[in-house]
Amino acid sequence: MNDDSKNKVEKYIGPEDSILASYRGKYFATQKRLIVLKKDGFEDYMYNHISSITYKKNSTKHWIIGAILLFLMSALFTGIGRVMLLMGGFFALIGWILGFFFAKNFYLIRTTGGESFKIEGSTKPSETEEFIKIIREHSG
């Protein structure tokens, strides 16, 4: 936890509330609310105003579609030679791999007021899950 961010949040919430957990130095779960640190200040969401938390996987379909199109285009131009077909297949494979590995997971949090925001997943899913678990325990 970034000490500077933590100090700002503690000053913001006052002595009647305390930080239970933080995530990426930007999200803070207190006893009463979820606080999102912004460049120009804070946004806070009382737990009883959180209507849903949804886990989503943001696929990078454009990588995969681009790879398939590259492969199909190279297959159409087989008159140029097998090298072109192999290159198309290679780039298709690279595109598929990039699409697979760069898909990012996130949690979408919706409020009763109709607002929503994302909490990006971590390379360590247990870190994100632990933070979300605290929010769920207090919001529901």
N, C-alpha and C positions, 0 to 999 in steps of 0.2 A: 504494500500500500504506500503510495506517495504521501510522505508526511505533510507536504505543503497542502495537497488536496484534502487530506484528512483534517488538518487544522481549519481550513476554510469551512468544511462541512460541519465540524464540531461547533464552530462559531455561529454558523447559520442555524443549527437546530437548537442550541441552547442547552442548559443543564438538565432539563426535564426529559430529554431524549438521549439515546446513546447509539453509537454505531455497532451493529451486530456483525456485519461483514462488508467487504468491498470487493469489487471486481474491476480489474484493469485500471484502477485509479480514477474511474469515471462514474461507476455505479456504486451507490452506497445503500445498504439495507439498514434501517434503524428499527427501533422497537415500534415506531408508529407509521413509517412511510418509506417509500423507495425514492431516493434522490439521484438525479442524473446531473452530473457536472457538465456545464456547457461553457463555451468560450467566454460568453458574456454574463455568466451567472449560474443559476441552478433552476431545475424544474423538479418539483416534488409531487409525488402521487401517494395519497393516503391509501393504505392497503384496502380499505373497504370500497375504494373507487376502482380497483383493478377488477375487470370483469372476466378476463381470460388470459391465459398464458399458453401459447401454442409453439411447439417445436416444429421448425421447418428446415428443410434441406434445400438450399438455393443451388440448383443445378446450373451448370454452365453449358446449356444445350447448344449455344452458338458455336462452341468449340467442336462439339461432336458433329453438328450439322455441316459446318465448314469442312471438316475432315471427310465426311461422306461425299460432299459435293466435289472436293478435290479428287477423290478417288474415282468418282464417276466420270469427271471431265477427262482424267488421264486415261480411263478405259475407252472413252470415245475416240481418243486420238492414238489408238494402238498402231495405226499406220506409221506414226512417227517412230515407234520402236518400243521394245520391251523396257528400255531404260526409263522411258516416260511413265510407263505403267508401274514399274517398281518405285519410282520417285513418288508417284501419286499415292501408292499404297503405304509408303513410308510416312508421308506427311499425314495421311489419314490416321495411321496408328499413333503418331505423335499428338494429333488433335484429340483423339479419343482418350489418351493417357492424361493430357492436360485437363480435359473436361472432367475426367474422373477424379483426379487428385485436387483440383482447385475448386471443386464444389464446396461452398461454405455453409455450415449449419448456423442457425440463429434461433433465438426465441423471440416471438412476436408478442408483445404485451399490449393488450387493449384495455381501455378504461371505459367506465360507464358514460363518460362525456363524449365518447366517440373518437378519442385520440388513440393513436397507437405509435409504438416505437420498437426498434429492434435492439436486442442485446446479442451482439455477435458471439458465436461460439469460440472456444479456445482450442488450441492444439491438444490440450489436456481436457477432454470432455468432463472429467470428474470435477474440475475446478468450476466450470460453468454450472454443472448440475447442482453442486453444493450451494452456490449462490442462489439459483432458481428455487431450490428446495426451501431456503430460508424465506424467500418471498411468498411462496405458496403456503407455508405454515402460518404466516402472519396475515395473509389476505383471505383466508378462507375458513 
